[in-house]
Amino acid sequence: MDFDEVLKEIGSFGLYQKIIICTVLLPAALPCAFHAYSQLFIAATPKHWCRVPELEPWTPDYPVLVKNLSIPVSIDNSSNEYMACSMYNRNYSDIVRYLEYRTPLQLQNDKVWQIGSPVNTKIIDCQHGWLYDKSMYPSTVVSEWNLVCDKSYLVTLALVVFGIGGLLGNYVFGYLQDFWGRRPSFYLYLILEITACAASAFAWNYYSWLGMRFVVGWTVPAILASPYVLAIELVGPERRVFCTIVSNIAYSCGLVLLAGIVYIIRDWRFLTLAVSLPLLLLFSCFFVLPESPRWLIAVGQPLRAAKILKTIARVNGYQIPVNFVSIVQQKLLTPKVESINELDKSYGILDLFRSTNMRRKTLIITLIWFANTSVYVGLSYYAPALGGNEIWNFFLAGAVELPTYLLLWPGLSYIGRRWILCVSMLCGGIACVATFLYAQKPEIMLLLYCIGKMGISSAFVVLPLLASELYPTVVRGLGMSFSSVIAMIGPIVIPIINHMGQHMLVLPLIVMGTLLIIGGFASLLLPETRDKNLPQTIEDGEKIPLKFFSCCCESTKKTPINRNHSPASERSENYGHRRKRIVCSICKNEIKNYR
């Protein structure tokens, strides 16, 4: 018997599933939101300028005067900001002697030209370190270890290393959860993530901190996938869209909550501990969260699966017989006759590329997955660069995702997957590219950014659902893993693009918008899967053609029907009734053997 049929007999979405999802699986999305994006604030780059030791005694009381005496103003910036990495090459000892004999009132009223105008003075790089604006962040990784100017690339390197860790960790996690099970693998990665992040708060230099961030990056994508996988494996097929939407709502709430934590705690070491140690509470549910019954059946442990199903039935209020475990175990041990040949056959990555149709689907899904992952992570990283209050920008970036999920809920059921995915990506991409026209208008830039974030958030929900309904069952896990692992290259490349955009604010948005538009048009090549049966075998997948690549009558042209060998009943039906002429909407040819 199929597992979903057994699940219907004990409640496919009863009290048990609701308790597990609400108390364990949804809160488990918080570590990902916290640890993936807290680095934006832990390693934030505050405004800074060159430190001049001779003038430091006057810096707290007369900051503007000191800057005017020692720091040149950027000539290519309309806001006339002070240069962050340059200073005047002057005899500051003479300036100090002048300042020492001035009263506070005179110093407040003094002009630069009275002391000695720095015009035409040689400009040099900072010689004695930097001073930092601490109005937003009292301390960050950047200000503590001076990761600015010629070392600013180290901040981007930390994000790249974080992405590399995610790529490798996601790959290893796929094997662990199939070998050990969903539950132990999830808690192993969770304790590793919390420990590494908390330990990074005590890092003694940049490279020790970088090593800890690599370990955190190793765990984040796997922890993100676990709540979703565990949720959909505990409920029936009709509730999987619900679990998809709710999991993403929990993740977005995590982003909003992170903005609130950063608003209260600004010091990077305390912030690191604040987003780590409270997550230890998730281990209080260690003995409540069950192993996935589906996985237990897949690895040949129906007795353990039956005991979990017995617990589910009791909590859901279903009356069960005394020998319930043995009955369910016997049902789960009875395989379907048509599936025997499939169970004896093993599949690998090459099966995703063996046929033309399957190869095109795999490449298109992987391209869209790469675009979505790259842009979602890129826009989240980009929020502090929009100007204004960085924390408020990040709060908006998380909050604007929530309305999209409420619209997706009925849309996926009544409109379908393909067009929602296409429209979401195109709207998000066009909004990002349009920022090029409003680079000097921060309010419009922020509005377009929010539209882009809403578009990519919507697409990020639809794609995994569409992909799971396109990949055949025998290679579904393999195909999903392959596409998601390739997509993890995006978070490695995107920080580099954002770093290149330091001198052109809209460059990263243009790149990400273009990527979204390409992915949006590519999604039109995929077929619609709403209300369609899931393909079970590779052969079933071949019967689902791609749009604009093939049509429904291609296979009929290659294998014409032999009327001489058709059953008598079929021949009589053909001759007794006038056959309706069916024309393919793509190639405009008549479908000869349509039934």
C-alpha positions as CSV (number, residue, x, y, z in Angstrom):
1,M,0.0,0.0,0.0
2,D,1.2,3.5,-0.7
3,F,2.2,5.6,2.3
4,D,-0.2,8.4,1.5
5,E,-3.1,5.9,1.6
6,V,-2.0,4.8,5.1
7,L,-1.7,8.4,6.2
8,K,-5.3,9.1,5.2
9,E,-6.5,6.4,7.6
10,I,-4.8,8.1,10.6
11,G,-5.2,11.7,9.6
12,S,-3.0,13.4,6.9
13,F,-3.2,16.8,8.6
14,G,-4.5,16.3,12.1
15,L,-3.5,17.7,15.5
16,Y,-0.2,15.8,15.5
17,Q,1.0,17.3,12.3
18,K,-0.1,20.8,13.4
19,I,1.7,20.5,16.7
20,I,5.0,19.3,15.1
21,I,4.9,22.0,12.4
22,C,4.0,24.9,14.7
23,T,6.3,24.1,17.6
24,V,9.3,22.5,16.0
25,L,9.5,22.9,12.2
26,L,8.6,26.5,11.8
27,P,10.8,27.8,14.6
28,A,13.6,25.8,13.0
29,A,13.6,28.3,10.1
30,L,14.9,31.0,12.5
31,P,18.6,29.8,12.6
32,C,18.8,30.2,8.9
33,A,17.5,33.7,8.8
34,F,19.6,34.7,11.8
35,H,22.9,33.1,10.8
36,A,22.7,33.8,7.1
37,Y,22.2,37.5,7.3
38,S,23.5,38.6,10.7
39,Q,26.9,38.9,9.0
40,L,25.6,42.0,7.2
41,F,25.5,43.8,10.5
42,I,28.4,41.9,12.3
43,A,30.7,42.9,9.4
44,A,29.0,46.2,8.6
45,T,31.4,49.0,7.3
46,P,30.7,52.2,9.2
47,K,31.8,55.6,7.8
48,H,35.4,56.1,8.5
49,W,38.3,58.6,7.8
50,C,42.0,58.7,8.3
51,R,43.3,59.0,11.8
52,V,45.7,61.9,12.5
53,P,47.4,61.3,15.9
54,E,48.3,65.0,16.4
55,L,44.7,66.1,16.0
56,E,43.0,63.4,18.0
57,P,42.7,65.5,21.2
58,W,40.5,67.9,19.3
59,T,38.5,65.2,17.4
60,P,35.7,64.6,20.0
61,D,34.8,68.3,20.5
62,Y,35.6,69.7,17.0
63,P,35.1,66.8,14.5
64,V,34.2,69.1,11.6
65,L,37.2,71.3,12.0
66,V,39.6,68.4,12.3
67,K,38.2,66.8,9.1
68,N,38.4,70.0,7.2
69,L,42.1,70.3,8.2
70,S,43.1,66.8,7.4
71,I,40.6,65.0,5.1
72,P,39.9,65.9,1.5
73,V,36.4,65.9,0.1
74,S,35.4,63.6,-2.7
75,I,35.1,65.6,-5.9
76,D,33.1,63.0,-7.8
77,N,30.3,62.8,-5.2
78,S,27.5,65.3,-5.2
79,S,27.0,64.9,-1.4
80,N,30.5,66.2,-0.7
81,E,31.5,63.4,1.6
82,Y,34.9,63.1,3.1
83,M,37.3,60.6,1.5
84,A,37.6,57.4,3.5
85,C,41.1,56.3,2.5
86,S,43.0,59.6,1.9
87,M,44.4,62.5,3.9
88,Y,46.3,65.7,3.4
89,N,50.1,65.5,3.7
90,R,50.6,68.5,6.1
91,N,52.8,69.5,9.0
92,Y,50.2,68.9,11.7
93,S,52.6,69.8,14.5
94,D,52.4,73.5,13.4
95,I,48.6,73.3,13.2
96,V,48.6,71.8,16.8
97,R,50.7,74.7,18.1
98,Y,48.1,77.1,16.6
99,L,45.2,75.3,18.1
100,E,46.7,75.2,21.6
101,Y,46.5,79.0,21.9
102,R,42.9,79.3,20.8
103,T,39.9,79.4,23.1
104,P,37.0,77.0,22.6
105,L,34.9,79.9,21.2
106,Q,37.6,80.9,18.8
107,L,38.0,77.3,17.6
108,Q,34.3,77.0,17.0
109,N,34.3,80.1,14.9
110,D,37.6,79.5,13.1
111,K,37.7,78.9,9.4
112,V,40.1,76.6,7.7
113,W,41.7,79.4,5.7
114,Q,42.6,81.1,9.0
115,I,44.7,78.2,10.1
116,G,46.0,77.3,6.7
117,S,44.0,76.2,3.8
118,P,44.7,72.7,2.6
119,V,44.0,73.6,-1.1
120,N,46.7,72.3,-3.4
121,T,48.2,70.2,-0.6
122,K,49.3,66.7,-1.7
123,I,46.9,63.9,-0.9
124,I,48.2,60.6,0.5
125,D,46.8,57.3,1.8
126,C,46.0,56.9,5.5
127,Q,49.2,56.6,7.5
128,H,48.0,55.9,11.1
129,G,44.8,53.9,10.8
130,W,41.3,55.1,10.8
131,L,38.6,56.7,13.0
132,Y,35.0,55.3,12.7
133,D,31.6,56.7,13.1
134,K,30.0,54.8,16.0
135,S,26.6,56.4,15.9
136,M,25.1,53.3,14.2
137,Y,27.4,50.5,15.3
138,P,29.7,50.8,18.4
139,S,31.8,47.9,17.1
140,T,31.9,45.7,14.1
141,V,34.4,43.2,12.7
142,V,35.4,45.8,10.2
143,S,36.2,48.5,12.8
144,E,37.9,46.1,15.2
145,W,40.3,44.7,12.6
146,N,40.4,47.7,10.2
147,L,39.0,45.9,7.1
148,V,38.7,49.0,5.0
149,C,40.4,50.6,2.0
150,D,43.0,48.2,0.7
151,K,41.5,45.5,3.0
152,S,37.9,46.0,2.1
153,Y,37.9,42.9,-0.1
154,L,38.2,40.8,3.1
155,V,34.5,41.6,3.9
156,T,33.4,40.3,0.5
157,L,35.8,37.3,0.9
158,A,33.9,36.4,4.1
159,L,30.6,36.2,2.2
160,V,32.2,34.2,-0.6
161,V,33.7,31.7,2.0
162,F,30.3,31.6,3.6
163,G,28.8,30.6,0.2
164,I,31.4,28.0,-0.5
165,G,30.7,26.5,2.9
166,G,27.0,26.3,2.0
167,L,27.7,24.6,-1.3
168,L,29.8,21.9,0.3
169,G,27.6,21.5,3.3
170,N,24.5,21.1,1.3
171,Y,26.1,18.3,-0.8
172,V,27.3,16.4,2.3
173,F,23.9,16.9,4.1
174,G,22.2,15.1,1.2
175,Y,24.1,12.0,2.0
176,L,23.8,12.3,5.8
177,Q,20.0,12.6,5.8
178,D,19.7,9.6,3.5
179,F,22.2,7.5,5.6
180,W,21.4,8.6,9.2
181,G,17.9,10.0,8.7
182,R,16.2,13.4,8.7
183,R,16.0,13.8,12.5
184,P,19.6,13.1,13.6
185,S,21.1,14.9,10.6
186,F,19.1,18.0,11.4
187,Y,20.1,18.2,15.0
188,L,23.7,17.4,14.2
189,Y,23.9,20.4,11.8
190,L,21.9,22.5,14.2
191,I,24.3,22.0,17.1
192,L,27.3,22.6,14.7
193,E,25.7,25.8,13.5
194,I,24.9,27.2,16.9
195,T,28.3,26.2,18.4
196,A,30.3,27.7,15.5
197,C,28.4,31.0,15.4
198,A,28.6,31.4,19.2
199,A,32.4,30.6,19.1
200,S,32.9,33.3,16.4
201,A,31.9,35.9,19.0
202,F,35.2,35.1,20.8
203,A,37.4,35.2,17.6
204,W,40.8,36.8,18.3
205,N,41.5,37.9,14.7
206,Y,39.9,38.0,11.3
207,Y,41.0,34.6,10.1
208,S,39.8,32.8,13.2
209,W,36.4,34.5,12.7
210,L,36.5,33.6,9.0
211,G,37.0,29.9,9.8
212,M,34.0,29.9,12.1
213,R,31.8,31.6,9.4
214,F,32.8,28.9,7.0
215,V,31.4,26.3,9.4
216,V,28.2,28.3,9.9
217,G,27.9,28.6,6.1
218,W,28.4,24.8,5.8
219,T,25.2,24.3,7.9
220,V,22.8,27.0,6.9
221,P,21.4,25.7,3.5
222,A,20.9,22.2,5.0
223,I,19.1,23.6,8.1
224,L,16.9,25.7,5.7
225,A,15.8,22.6,3.8
226,S,15.2,20.4,6.8
227,P,12.0,22.0,8.1
228,Y,10.4,22.0,4.6
229,V,11.4,18.4,3.9
230,L,10.2,17.1,7.3
231,A,6.9,19.1,7.0
232,I,5.9,17.7,3.6
233,E,6.8,14.2,4.6
234,L,4.4,14.3,7.5
235,V,1.4,15.5,5.6
236,G,-0.7,14.3,2.7
237,P,-0.2,15.6,-0.9
238,E,-3.1,18.1,-0.6
239,R,-1.3,20.0,2.2
240,R,2.1,20.3,0.6
241,V,1.4,23.7,-0.9
242,F,0.3,24.9,2.6
243,C,3.6,23.6,4.1
244,T,5.6,25.4,1.4
245,I,3.9,28.7,2.0
246,V,4.0,28.5,5.8
247,S,7.7,27.5,5.8
248,N,8.6,30.6,3.7
249,I,6.4,32.8,6.0
250,A,8.4,31.5,9.0
251,Y,11.7,32.3,7.2
252,S,10.5,35.9,6.4
253,C,9.4,36.4,10.0
254,G,12.9,35.4,10.9
255,L,14.3,38.2,8.8
256,V,12.0,40.7,10.4
257,L,12.9,39.4,13.9
258,L,16.6,39.7,13.1
259,A,16.1,43.4,12.2
260,G,14.5,43.9,15.6
261,I,17.4,42.1,17.4
262,V,20.0,44.3,15.5
263,Y,18.0,47.4,16.4
264,I,18.5,46.5,20.1
265,I,22.0,45.0,20.0
266,R,24.6,46.7,17.9
267,D,28.0,45.5,19.2
268,W,29.0,42.6,16.9
269,R,30.2,40.2,19.7
270,F,27.0,40.5,21.7
271,L,24.9,40.4,18.5
272,T,26.6,37.1,17.5
273,L,25.7,35.6,20.9
274,A,22.1,37.0,20.7
275,V,21.4,35.2,17.4
276,S,23.0,31.9,18.6
277,L,22.4,31.0,22.2
278,P,18.6,31.3,22.3
279,L,18.4,28.8,19.5
280,L,19.5,26.1,21.9
281,L,15.8,26.0,23.0
282,L,15.1,24.0,19.8
283,F,16.8,21.0,21.4
284,S,14.0,20.9,24.0
285,C,11.9,19.2,21.3
286,F,14.6,16.6,20.5
287,F,12.4,13.8,21.9
288,V,9.2,15.2,20.4
289,L,10.2,15.5,16.8
290,P,9.8,12.1,15.1
291,E,11.9,10.5,12.4
292,S,10.3,10.8,8.9
293,P,8.1,7.7,8.4
294,R,8.6,7.9,4.7
295,W,12.3,7.7,5.1
296,L,12.0,4.7,7.4
297,I,9.9,2.9,4.9
298,A,12.4,3.8,2.1
299,V,15.3,2.3,4.1
300,G,13.4,-0.9,5.0
301,Q,12.3,-0.1,8.6
302,P,8.5,-0.4,8.4
303,L,8.2,-1.5,12.1
304,R,9.6,1.9,13.3
305,A,7.5,3.7,10.8
306,A,4.4,1.8,12.0
307,K,5.0,2.8,15.6
308,I,5.3,6.5,14.6
309,L,2.1,6.2,12.7
310,K,0.4,4.7,15.7
311,T,1.4,7.7,17.7
312,I,0.1,10.0,15.0
313,A,-3.3,8.2,14.9
314,R,-3.7,8.4,18.7
315,V,-3.0,12.2,18.8
316,N,-5.2,12.8,15.8
317,G,-8.1,11.0,17.7
318,Y,-8.5,8.0,15.4
319,Q,-9.6,4.7,16.8
320,I,-7.0,2.0,16.1
321,P,-7.1,-1.8,16.7
322,V,-4.8,-3.4,19.2
323,N,-2.7,-5.0,16.5
324,F,-2.4,-1.7,14.5
325,V,1.4,-1.9,14.2
326,S,1.4,-5.3,12.7
327,I,-1.4,-4.4,10.3
328,V,0.3,-1.2,9.1
329,Q,3.7,-3.0,8.9
330,Q,2.1,-5.7,6.6
331,K,0.5,-3.0,4.4
332,L,3.7,-1.1,4.0
333,L,5.7,-4.3,3.2
334,T,3.3,-5.0,0.2
335,P,4.8,-3.4,-2.8
336,K,2.9,-2.3,-5.9
337,V,3.2,-4.8,-8.7
338,E,4.0,-2.2,-11.3
339,S,6.8,-0.7,-9.1
340,I,8.9,-3.9,-8.7
341,N,11.0,-3.3,-11.8
342,E,11.6,0.3,-10.8
343,L,12.7,-0.7,-7.3
344,D,15.4,-3.0,-8.7
345,K,16.9,-0.3,-10.9
346,S,19.3,2.4,-9.6
347,Y,19.6,5.9,-11.1
348,G,22.3,8.4,-11.2
349,I,23.0,12.0,-12.3
350,L,23.5,10.8,-15.9
351,D,19.8,9.8,-16.1
352,L,19.0,13.5,-15.8
353,F,20.7,14.1,-19.1
354,R,20.2,10.9,-21.0
355,S,17.3,11.9,-23.1
356,T,16.8,15.3,-24.9
357,N,13.5,16.1,-23.1
358,M,14.9,15.3,-19.7
359,R,18.2,17.1,-20.4
360,R,16.3,20.3,-21.4
361,K,14.1,20.2,-18.3
362,T,17.1,19.7,-16.0
363,L,19.0,22.5,-17.6
364,I,16.1,25.0,-17.6
365,I,15.1,24.2,-13.9
366,T,18.8,24.5,-12.9
367,L,19.1,27.8,-14.7
368,I,16.0,29.2,-13.0
369,W,17.1,27.9,-9.6
370,F,20.5,29.5,-10.0
371,A,18.8,32.8,-10.9
372,N,16.4,32.7,-8.0
373,T,19.0,31.7,-5.4
374,S,21.5,34.3,-6.7
375,V,19.0,37.2,-6.7
376,Y,17.3,36.4,-3.5
377,V,20.6,36.2,-1.6
378,G,21.9,39.2,-3.5
379,L,19.0,41.4,-2.8
380,S,19.1,40.5,0.9
381,Y,22.8,41.3,1.0
382,Y,22.2,44.5,-0.9
383,A,19.6,46.0,1.5
384,P,22.1,47.9,3.7
385,A,23.7,49.5,0.6
386,L,20.5,51.4,-0.3
387,G,21.4,54.3,1.9
388,G,19.5,55.7,4.9
389,N,18.9,53.5,7.9
390,E,20.4,50.1,7.1
391,I,18.3,48.3,9.8
392,W,15.1,49.8,8.5
393,N,16.0,48.8,4.9
394,F,16.6,45.2,6.0
395,F,13.3,45.2,7.9
396,L,11.5,46.2,4.8
397,A,13.3,43.6,2.7
398,G,11.9,40.9,5.0
399,A,8.5,42.4,5.6
400,V,7.6,42.9,1.9
401,E,7.8,39.1,1.4
402,L,4.9,38.4,3.7
403,P,2.1,39.8,1.5
404,T,3.3,37.8,-1.5
405,Y,2.8,34.5,0.3
406,L,-0.8,35.4,1.1
407,L,-1.4,36.0,-2.6
408,L,0.4,32.9,-3.7
409,W,-1.7,30.6,-1.5
410,P,-4.8,30.7,-3.7
411,G,-2.9,31.5,-6.8
412,L,-1.0,28.2,-6.9
413,S,-4.3,26.3,-6.6
414,Y,-6.3,28.3,-9.2
415,I,-3.8,29.8,-11.6
416,G,-1.0,27.3,-11.6
417,R,2.8,27.3,-11.2
418,R,4.2,28.2,-14.6
419,W,2.7,31.6,-15.2
420,I,3.1,32.7,-11.5
421,L,6.8,31.8,-11.8
422,C,7.2,33.7,-15.0
423,V,5.3,36.9,-14.0
424,S,7.0,37.0,-10.6
425,M,10.5,36.8,-12.1
426,L,9.7,39.3,-14.9
427,C,8.2,41.8,-12.5
428,G,11.1,41.5,-10.1
429,G,13.7,41.7,-12.9
430,I,12.2,44.7,-14.5
431,A,12.0,46.5,-11.2
432,C,15.6,45.9,-10.5
433,V,16.8,47.0,-14.0
434,A,14.6,50.1,-13.7
435,T,16.6,51.4,-10.8
436,F,19.1,52.5,-13.4
437,L,16.7,55.3,-14.3
438,Y,16.3,56.5,-10.7
439,A,19.8,56.1,-9.3
440,Q,19.6,59.7,-7.8
441,K,16.2,59.2,-6.2
442,P,16.6,57.1,-3.0
443,E,12.8,56.9,-2.3
444,I,12.0,55.4,-5.8
445,M,15.1,53.2,-5.6
446,L,13.8,51.7,-2.3
447,L,10.3,51.2,-3.8
448,L,11.7,49.4,-6.9
449,Y,13.9,47.4,-4.6
450,C,10.9,46.2,-2.6
451,I,9.0,45.3,-5.8
452,G,12.0,43.3,-6.9
453,K,12.2,41.5,-3.5
454,M,8.5,40.7,-3.6
455,G,9.0,39.2,-7.1
456,I,11.9,37.0,-6.2
457,S,10.3,35.9,-3.0
458,S,7.3,34.7,-4.9
459,A,9.4,32.9,-7.5
460,F,11.5,31.3,-4.8
461,V,8.4,29.6,-3.4
462,V,7.0,28.4,-6.7
463,L,10.1,26.9,-8.3
464,P,10.8,24.0,-5.8
465,L,7.1,23.0,-6.1
466,L,7.2,23.1,-9.9
467,A,10.5,21.2,-10.0
468,S,9.3,18.5,-7.7
469,E,6.3,18.0,-10.0
470,L,8.4,17.9,-13.2
471,Y,11.2,15.5,-12.0
472,P,10.0,11.9,-12.2
473,T,9.8,10.1,-8.8
474,V,12.8,7.8,-9.5
475,V,15.1,10.8,-9.9
476,R,13.1,13.5,-8.1
477,G,15.4,13.7,-5.1
478,L,18.5,13.5,-7.3
479,G,17.2,16.2,-9.6
480,M,16.2,18.6,-6.8
481,S,19.6,18.1,-5.1
482,F,21.5,18.7,-8.4
483,S,19.7,21.9,-9.2
484,S,20.0,23.3,-5.7
485,V,23.7,22.5,-5.4
486,I,24.4,24.2,-8.7
487,A,22.3,27.2,-7.6
488,M,24.5,27.6,-4.5
489,I,27.2,28.9,-6.8
490,G,25.1,32.1,-6.9
491,P,25.8,33.1,-3.3
492,I,29.5,32.7,-4.0
493,V,29.5,35.0,-7.0
494,I,26.9,37.6,-5.9
495,P,29.0,39.2,-3.1
496,I,31.7,39.8,-5.7
497,I,29.2,41.6,-7.9
498,N,28.0,43.7,-5.0
499,H,31.6,44.6,-4.2
500,M,32.1,45.8,-7.7
501,G,29.1,48.0,-7.3
502,Q,30.7,50.2,-4.6
503,H,31.4,52.8,-7.2
504,M,28.1,52.3,-9.1
505,L,25.2,51.6,-6.8
506,V,22.8,50.2,-9.3
507,L,25.3,47.9,-11.1
508,P,24.4,44.8,-8.9
509,L,20.7,45.5,-9.3
510,I,21.0,45.6,-13.1
511,V,23.0,42.3,-13.1
512,M,20.4,40.6,-10.8
513,G,17.5,42.1,-12.8
514,T,18.9,40.8,-16.1
515,L,19.3,37.4,-14.5
516,L,15.7,37.3,-13.3
517,I,14.4,38.4,-16.7
518,I,16.3,35.6,-18.5
519,G,15.0,33.1,-15.9
520,G,11.5,34.4,-16.3
521,F,11.4,33.8,-20.1
522,A,13.1,30.4,-19.6
523,S,10.2,29.4,-17.3
524,L,7.8,29.8,-20.2
525,L,9.5,26.7,-21.7
526,L,8.3,24.5,-18.8
527,P,4.9,22.8,-18.9
528,E,2.1,23.5,-16.4
529,T,1.8,20.9,-13.6
530,R,-1.3,22.1,-11.7
531,D,-3.7,19.2,-11.2
532,K,-1.4,16.8,-13.1
533,N,-0.4,13.4,-11.9
534,L,3.2,13.2,-10.8
535,P,5.5,11.4,-13.3
536,Q,6.7,8.2,-11.7
537,T,9.2,6.8,-14.2
538,I,11.6,8.3,-16.7
539,E,9.1,7.2,-19.4
540,D,6.3,9.1,-17.7
541,G,8.5,12.2,-17.7
542,E,9.1,11.8,-21.5
543,K,5.4,12.0,-22.1
544,I,5.4,15.6,-20.8
545,P,6.8,17.8,-23.5
546,L,8.4,21.2,-23.1
547,K,6.8,24.3,-24.5
548,F,8.2,25.6,-27.8
549,F,10.6,22.7,-28.0
550,S,8.1,19.9,-28.8
551,C,4.5,19.4,-29.2
552,C,2.0,16.8,-28.3
553,C,1.8,15.3,-31.8
554,E,5.5,14.7,-32.4
555,S,5.5,11.2,-31.0
556,T,2.4,10.3,-33.0
557,K,4.1,11.1,-36.3
558,K,6.9,8.7,-35.6
559,T,4.6,5.8,-34.6
560,P,1.5,5.7,-36.8
561,I,-1.3,3.4,-35.7
562,N,-1.7,0.2,-37.6
563,R,-5.4,-0.1,-38.2
564,N,-5.1,-3.7,-39.4
565,H,-4.1,-4.9,-35.9
566,S,-6.5,-2.7,-33.9
567,P,-9.2,-4.5,-31.9
568,A,-12.5,-5.1,-33.6
569,S,-14.3,-3.0,-31.0
570,E,-12.0,-0.1,-31.7
571,R,-12.5,-0.4,-35.5
572,S,-16.2,-0.4,-35.2
573,E,-16.1,2.7,-33.0
574,N,-13.9,4.5,-35.5
575,Y,-16.2,3.6,-38.4
576,G,-19.5,4.0,-36.5
577,H,-18.8,7.5,-35.4
578,R,-17.5,10.6,-37.1
579,R,-14.1,11.3,-35.6
580,K,-13.5,14.8,-34.4
581,R,-10.6,16.6,-36.0
582,I,-8.0,17.6,-33.3
583,V,-5.3,20.2,-34.3
584,C,-2.2,20.7,-32.2
585,S,-2.0,24.3,-31.0
586,I,1.8,24.5,-31.5
587,C,2.5,22.9,-34.9
588,K,-1.0,23.2,-36.3
589,N,-1.0,19.6,-37.6
590,E,-3.8,17.2,-37.1
591,I,-3.4,14.7,-34.3
592,K,-4.2,11.4,-36.0
593,N,-4.4,9.0,-33.1
594,Y,-6.1,11.2,-30.5
595,R,-8.5,9.4,-28.3
